[in-house]
Amino acid sequence: MRLRFAKMQAQGNDFVILDGRHQALPEMSEERVALLADRRLGIGCDQVLVLSPDTEADVRMRMRIYNPDGGEAGNCGNGLRCAGWLLLKDSDQE
């Protein structure tokens, strides 16, 4: 499966961003995330961010954050900066 992704950085951290608002995404297993984050075998990053649409009123997207070992993180300010930039960029095109 081919996936479109963005690779962004903020304040010295780098992120692979998979935008499920614009493409279907596979299940994000720990193994898949770890492979994407691997700097020798995958794309390489500090964290993988997965964006998805939301159906709640006034909610434009949801974001899940994964650490390089595949485990899910609770939050990431620098990652949120990158996701926010993508959201603003999309808003400019509407």
URSUL-V720173 format. One record per residue. N is the residue number from 1. RES is the residue in three letters. SS is DSSP state (helix for helix, strand for strand, loop for the rest). NEAR is the number of other ideal C-beta (glycine too) atoms within 8 Angstrom. Layout:
BEGIN
[[N,RES,SS,NEAR] [N,RES,SS,NEAR]]
END
This chain:
BEGIN
[[1,MET,loop,3] [2,ARG,loop,3] [3,LEU,loop,8] [4,ARG,loop,6] [5,PHE,loop,9] [6,ALA,strand,8] [7,LYS,strand,10] [8,MET,strand,9] [9,GLN,strand,9] [10,ALA,strand,10] [11,GLN,loop,6] [12,GLY,loop,4] [13,ASN,strand,11] [14,ASP,strand,9] [15,PHE,strand,16] [16,VAL,strand,15] [17,ILE,strand,15] [18,LEU,strand,12] [19,ASP,strand,11] [20,GLY,loop,11] [21,ARG,loop,8] [22,HIS,loop,5] [23,GLN,loop,7] [24,ALA,loop,4] [25,LEU,loop,9] [26,PRO,loop,7] [27,GLU,loop,4] [28,MET,loop,11] [29,SER,loop,7] [30,GLU,helix,8] [31,GLU,helix,7] [32,ARG,helix,11] [33,VAL,helix,13] [34,ALA,helix,11] [35,LEU,helix,9] [36,LEU,helix,11] [37,ALA,helix,19] [38,ASP,loop,10] [39,ARG,loop,6] [40,ARG,loop,5] [41,LEU,loop,4] [42,GLY,loop,9] [43,ILE,loop,8] [44,GLY,loop,9] [45,CYS,loop,13] [46,ASP,loop,7] [47,GLN,strand,15] [48,VAL,strand,15] [49,LEU,strand,16] [50,VAL,strand,13] [51,LEU,strand,13] [52,SER,strand,11] [53,PRO,loop,7] [54,ASP,loop,8] [55,THR,loop,4] [56,GLU,loop,5] [57,ALA,loop,3] [58,ASP,loop,3] [59,VAL,loop,8] [60,ARG,loop,4] [61,MET,loop,11] [62,ARG,strand,8] [63,MET,strand,11] [64,ARG,strand,9] [65,ILE,strand,14] [66,TYR,strand,15] [67,ASN,strand,10] [68,PRO,loop,12] [69,ASP,loop,7] [70,GLY,loop,12] [71,GLY,loop,7] [72,GLU,strand,7] [73,ALA,strand,9] [74,GLY,loop,4] [75,ASN,loop,6] [76,CYS,loop,10] [77,GLY,helix,6] [78,ASN,helix,10] [79,GLY,helix,14] [80,LEU,helix,10] [81,ARG,helix,10] [82,CYS,helix,15] [83,ALA,helix,13] [84,GLY,helix,8] [85,TRP,helix,9] [86,LEU,helix,12] [87,LEU,helix,10] [88,LEU,helix,8] [89,LYS,helix,8] [90,ASP,helix,9] [91,SER,helix,7] [92,ASP,helix,6] [93,GLN,loop,5] [94,GLU,loop,4]]
END
